[in-house]
């Protein structure tokens, strides 16, 4: 095989041609949505050629769009609940899907799929629904897998046959009676609108006793009257009761659960909570609230304060009241409740460390969960041994766990655990002295380096004779950290020590009596001897007052007056590594877009092209390293950026968009810019620049320099911003011969020159290219760089001109005297 060439076309043009003799793979990026055609040719060293078939590829990265959603011609709103009145609950639902590659669109009402259209973009569906609250879910998926989902909440004000609804509820074998009442206690039957305040009472048959569940004072249209298929559970041997008992640490003697209650009425719409009346004496039993349908979330209730039902019922105020013959539970919402006897020891589970596991760090989490309704105050103890010695032990109090109902979670960290084999034991005991003990064993072999989770500096005394900088470091484990200001490559053993280190918090205080700036590089070593092989770093600047500014309170003359210290010498230089982020300016900056359009000379940029550049910016930015430098020399301030490209794909028409702070210069006219090989465009005179490089390859470096007269503040190095854009990645676009092309707008005539601020530009290939940066400005008349600063005369030239004029006048005067003398002599002879 000699080489392979891959061709990519759109519907009209050849876009890319990629030829390789070593790697037969190419990744095309930055493409717009659309249809593409791909084929390839291969030839060997003897000239034999073969071709592939042409494959058709549809590129689709855009989600379908759902719009025009309405019911009975009433528009729906994604952010509001829309109420629709129709006595019969008849709904005509319309929606439109915008997608040329539509695969499927669905409409579901209350999670049941009702419509399943495969390719229709305009849809209409007729449905009959019950009164109350409903969720309509619209979805669409295209053949590329792009999907969109919209949920609309609606309330249907329709008439319901309440006699039939109550009979439907009573079809459950445990529900003896169902009654719906108004807020004044009137029973409702027959056909009724439900846009009113209601109460629902359900009488249940509980073995050995009776129970009544009440949902008081709820808004009828908040309920979903299509979800009245309640399923009750009252058997203490049921799966739900057994699970609830394990989670409560108790055996249930009375159990009442109403499954599907929150599908009928959302938990947030139980305006006055719910009540469960159980016709049995508490008799020393625990009272429990069951918050879900499977018995996982259990709460132990306390007696209501002052013997009164709370006005507002929530997880904090929920409680019970009892008499000698019955008990009433007041809960935030349903599912249910019950009575239980605590004859079960706590249920324990150690989540970390995992039993018989290998732990690869000397610090690790110690977590466990406990299920118990009545924990002791000193709930648990633990013991960690290595077989012969106790490494750690302690008591875990009840309030050390985070409790959700009867389920508690304990979280701690074991630190500085050496390599070896360990046994962990925990034991927890309830108020009835019932205990559970659990054992785990595991091996520690610490091979992981410590991680620095935070590094920062705090500066005090700026502008005084002594500046103090505190370097603070946080690590994820106990470690000893060291620092250097020399190099990122400095070995740990050659670094300086911190003032405080050895835990997870490390600090070092530096004192400066003269200006200084640079970088602190930090590495850390954990208790197992694992040393970081790459330093973390942070920059610092110490701005110290000059010696003659420090002075004392005795300044000034004996005759009075005020001592004015001389101006403090400015910090002369600074360096900063830039944190690069993808470009965002092109999203809404029309001046930046206009500058890009002018440079590319391809007419007005389409929305797809703009989005493509934003995607490419996100793709390429991480492939750059950038450093900003500031320096003052000979009454000039220089701000520069050094950029290195590390990507392996060629960047076509690479663009740098830079904003320079006004504290450096108010206008581009005052700045001398140097950017070799770039086309420079002024986006704003504020100043903002666009630099364009026709091509950028791996390892290429770019230097851009800005220079102004005067000494500026070094702090402005933090106020610049830079963004990167590109027109494409990979091989340059290959033009197809003998095809009509749109002729680019003529920008300039070849060889013409113009002045752009301090930059002399020349027209090359219909583009203005920088050919010289003028230190003293560009003369727009002569189109050359000024030989001196505008407004200043050239002393030697002026002196030479004055000398010539003086000599001329002298010769002229002498000549006049000679002529006069000759005439005089001639007269005397006559």
SULBELTA-V769345 format. One record per backbone hydrogen bond with DSSP energy under -0.5 kcal/mol. NH is the residue of the N-H (numbers start at 1). CO is the residue of the C=O. Records with the same first field share a line. If there is no record, write none. Layout:
BEGIN
NH: CO  CO
END
This chain:
BEGIN
2: 43
3: 43
4: 20
5: 41
6: 18
7: 39
8: 16
9: 37
10: 13
15: 8  13
16: 8
18: 6
19: 17
20: 4
24: 22
28: 26
34: 59
36: 57
37: 9
38: 55
39: 7
41: 5
42: 50
43: 3
44: 48
47: 44
50: 42
52: 40
55: 38  53
57: 36  55
59: 34  57
60: 58
65: 98
67: 96
70: 94
71: 74
72: 92
74: 71
75: 73
76: 69
80: 77
82: 80  153
84: 155
86: 84  157
89: 86
91: 127
93: 91  125
94: 70  92
95: 123
96: 67
97: 121
98: 65  96
99: 97
102: 99
103: 141
104: 141
105: 117
106: 139
107: 115
108: 137
109: 112
110: 108  135
112: 109
113: 111
114: 107
115: 107
117: 105
123: 95  121
125: 93
127: 91
129: 89  127
132: 156
133: 223
134: 154
136: 134  152
137: 108  135
138: 136  150
139: 106
140: 148
141: 104
142: 146
143: 101
145: 142
148: 140
150: 138
152: 136
154: 134
155: 82
156: 132
157: 84  155
158: 156
159: 87
160: 192
162: 160  190
165: 161
166: 162
167: 163
168: 164
169: 165
170: 166
171: 168
172: 169
175: 172
176: 174  203
177: 203
179: 201
181: 199
182: 186
183: 197
185: 182
188: 180
192: 160
194: 158
196: 194
198: 218
199: 181
200: 215
201: 179
202: 213
203: 177
204: 202  211
205: 174
206: 204  209
209: 206
211: 204
212: 277
213: 202
214: 275
215: 200
216: 214
218: 198
220: 196
222: 219
223: 219  220
224: 264
225: 131  223
227: 224
230: 228
231: 259
233: 257
238: 235
242: 238
243: 239
244: 240
245: 241
246: 242
247: 243
248: 244
249: 245
250: 245
251: 341
252: 250
253: 339
254: 339
255: 234
256: 337
257: 233
258: 335
259: 231  257
261: 258
264: 260
265: 261
269: 266
270: 267
271: 269
272: 216
273: 270
274: 331
275: 214
276: 329
277: 212
278: 276  327
279: 210
280: 278
285: 282
286: 340
288: 338
289: 299
290: 336
291: 289  297
298: 296
299: 289
301: 287  299
304: 320
307: 304
308: 305
314: 312
318: 314
319: 330
320: 302
321: 328
323: 326
327: 278
328: 321
329: 276
330: 319
331: 274  329
335: 290
336: 290
337: 256
338: 288
339: 254
340: 286
341: 251
342: 340
343: 341
344: 249
346: 434
347: 371
348: 346
349: 369
351: 349  367
352: 367
356: 441
357: 354  441
359: 357  443
360: 358
364: 414
366: 412
367: 352  365
368: 410
369: 349
370: 408
371: 347
372: 370  406
373: 248
376: 429
379: 377
380: 396
381: 427
382: 394
383: 425
384: 392
385: 383  423
386: 389
391: 384  389
392: 384
394: 382
396: 380
397: 395
398: 377
400: 397
401: 398
402: 409
403: 401
404: 407
406: 298
407: 404
408: 370  406
409: 402
410: 368
412: 366
414: 364
417: 362
418: 416
420: 444
422: 442
423: 385
424: 440
425: 383
426: 438
427: 381
428: 436
429: 379
430: 434
431: 374
433: 430
435: 433
436: 428
438: 426
440: 424
442: 422
443: 357
444: 420
445: 359  443
447: 360  445
448: 360
450: 530
453: 451  474
454: 474
456: 472
458: 470
460: 468
463: 543
464: 461
467: 512
468: 460
469: 510
470: 458
471: 469  508
472: 456  470
473: 506
474: 454
475: 504
476: 451
479: 503
480: 525
481: 479
482: 523
483: 496
484: 521
490: 487
494: 491
495: 492
496: 483
498: 481
499: 507
500: 507
502: 479
503: 505
506: 473
507: 500
508: 471
510: 469
512: 467
516: 542
518: 540
520: 538
521: 484  519
522: 536
523: 482
525: 480
526: 530
527: 478
529: 526
531: 529
532: 524
536: 522
538: 520
540: 518
542: 516
543: 541
544: 542
545: 464
549: 546
550: 546  547
551: 547
555: 552
557: 560
560: 557
564: 562
565: 563
574: 630
576: 628
578: 626
580: 578
583: 724
587: 584
588: 585
589: 585
590: 588
593: 589
594: 590
595: 591
596: 592
597: 593
598: 594
599: 595
600: 596
601: 597
602: 597
610: 606
611: 607
612: 608
613: 609
614: 610
615: 611
616: 612
617: 613
618: 614
619: 615
620: 616
621: 617
623: 620
624: 621
625: 644
627: 642
628: 576
629: 640
630: 574
631: 638
632: 572
633: 636
636: 633
637: 708
638: 631
639: 706
640: 629
641: 704
642: 627
643: 702
644: 625
645: 700
646: 623  644
647: 623
651: 696
652: 650  728
653: 694
654: 693
655: 725
656: 691
657: 723
658: 656  689
659: 721
660: 658  687
664: 661
665: 661
668: 685
670: 667
671: 668
672: 707
673: 671
674: 705
678: 675
679: 692
680: 678
681: 690
683: 681  688
684: 688
688: 684
689: 658
690: 681
691: 656
692: 679
693: 654
696: 651
699: 645
700: 697
702: 643
704: 641
705: 674
706: 639
707: 672
708: 637
710: 635
712: 710
716: 713
717: 714
718: 715
719: 716
721: 659
723: 657
725: 655
727: 652
728: 652
730: 650
734: 15
735: 733
739: 736
751: 763
752: 749
754: 761
756: 754  759
757: 755
758: 671
759: 756
760: 758  772
761: 754  759
762: 769
763: 752
764: 762  767
767: 764
769: 762  767
770: 678
771: 760
772: 760
774: 758  772
775: 773
776: 786
777: 774
778: 757
779: 784
780: 778
783: 779
784: 779
786: 777
790: 776
792: 789
795: 793
798: 794
799: 795
800: 796
801: 797
802: 798
803: 799
804: 800
805: 801
806: 802
807: 803
808: 804
809: 805
810: 806
811: 807
812: 808
813: 809
814: 810
815: 811
816: 812
817: 813
818: 814
819: 815
820: 816
821: 817
822: 818
823: 819
824: 820
825: 821
826: 822
827: 823
828: 824
829: 825
830: 826
END
